[in-house]
Amino acid sequence: MLRDLIQKYIEEEKIPGGVIHVQRHKEILYRDSFGSFITRNNERKPVTFSTLFDIASLTKVVATLPAFLVLLDRKQLSLKDPVQKYISQFCYSDINIEHLLYHNSGLPADLFPPVQRDEKRNILEEILTVVPLFKPEKEVVYSDLGMILLGKIIEEVSGEVFDTFVAKEVLTPMGMHQTIFNPKGEIRNLIATTEKINDCFIQGEVHDEKAFLLNGVSGSAGLFSCLDDLVHYAQYWLNISEQSVFDPVWLQNCHQNTFKHRGLGFEVWNGIDTEVTINSNWSIGSFGHTGFTGTSVWMDPKEELFVVLLTNAIHYGRDAPKKEFRQAIHKSVYDMYIKKGAYKNETMD
């Protein structure tokens, strides 16, 4: 059972806490909250369905990708537009928006030396001077830098700051009212703490160092969200004909038109790539994304199945077995509900 698997990771202090939602054909198969976390005031607090999480790189597909689709649908930009069209200081005329979304632009994964929270660095200026590792469309290197650039392009085209545009044009229309950048006030007490820095756990501030130096707002990271909002998000992608926020064709293209194991923004299981971050038992064409803090959303259009799994795994340190845990959970989901043809809900009492 999923609960037994989760409890084992909790007892072994591999995962501090989290929430999970498994759904197929609009039927909830399993939903649970588990574990706890230590607040910035050194108090232990249980994880509940109301707990917010720093979703880290899920920001790329929850905020940046949908914001781009809004502008694309309005014909305010196109996939083939070069980055230089919107950011003139960018040096490489052969890199376009599509390359940033497919992570095949040639831009490196990160800045070097790695960014630290207590530094004073101009992140965007550094990205603009980064030398690509290869020509576009040669291979895939998952890059935060490209998504940060895409966030800036969205600002240039929309004429609004990124978080304002995302809130107005993406999150509010989608009904994701608990998903925000830079949470303020009492809401910060609802957020699961992430890593301990200087003897104090980070709570209510973005964990990602580049996003932190970008004042908490980035195309790569920075969003905080909760289980129900991300369940709502997953339903948009698996029930595209029942929504009116996005053009259904573009929603399909994001995971059906692929370059190797990448769609537009998403990772896509192609049946070949052995480094899939979720689990290779799922249907070919399954797609989703993960976040460094321990978050993930994974969807299977063929089976109309999805799993939202939110944890603050790095509460125990950056070496927490996030990938191992995700893969174990997703294999268990497949074995229970697909392989064995099980449709009965797992008890949650």
Secondary structure as GFF3:
##gff-version 3
##sequence-region A 1 349
A	DSSP	alpha_helix	2	11	.	.	.	ID=ss1
A	DSSP	beta_strand	17	24	.	.	.	ID=ss2
A	DSSP	beta_strand	27	38	.	.	.	ID=ss3
A	DSSP	beta_strand	44	46	.	.	.	ID=ss4
A	DSSP	beta_strand	53	54	.	.	.	ID=ss5
A	DSSP	three_ten_helix	56	58	.	.	.	ID=ss6
A	DSSP	alpha_helix	59	59	.	.	.	ID=ss7
A	DSSP	pi_helix	60	64	.	.	.	ID=ss8
A	DSSP	alpha_helix	65	73	.	.	.	ID=ss9
A	DSSP	three_ten_helix	83	85	.	.	.	ID=ss10
A	DSSP	alpha_helix	97	102	.	.	.	ID=ss11
A	DSSP	alpha_helix	123	128	.	.	.	ID=ss12
A	DSSP	alpha_helix	144	158	.	.	.	ID=ss13
A	DSSP	alpha_helix	162	166	.	.	.	ID=ss14
A	DSSP	pi_helix	167	171	.	.	.	ID=ss15
A	DSSP	alpha_helix	172	174	.	.	.	ID=ss16
A	DSSP	beta_strand	180	181	.	.	.	ID=ss17
A	DSSP	three_ten_helix	185	190	.	.	.	ID=ss18
A	DSSP	beta_strand	196	197	.	.	.	ID=ss19
A	DSSP	beta_strand	200	201	.	.	.	ID=ss20
A	DSSP	alpha_helix	209	213	.	.	.	ID=ss21
A	DSSP	beta_strand	223	225	.	.	.	ID=ss22
A	DSSP	alpha_helix	227	238	.	.	.	ID=ss23
A	DSSP	three_ten_helix	240	242	.	.	.	ID=ss24
A	DSSP	alpha_helix	248	256	.	.	.	ID=ss25
A	DSSP	beta_strand	267	268	.	.	.	ID=ss26
A	DSSP	beta_strand	287	291	.	.	.	ID=ss27
A	DSSP	beta_strand	295	300	.	.	.	ID=ss28
A	DSSP	beta_strand	305	311	.	.	.	ID=ss29
A	DSSP	three_ten_helix	313	316	.	.	.	ID=ss30
A	DSSP	alpha_helix	322	334	.	.	.	ID=ss31
A	DSSP	pi_helix	335	339	.	.	.	ID=ss32
###
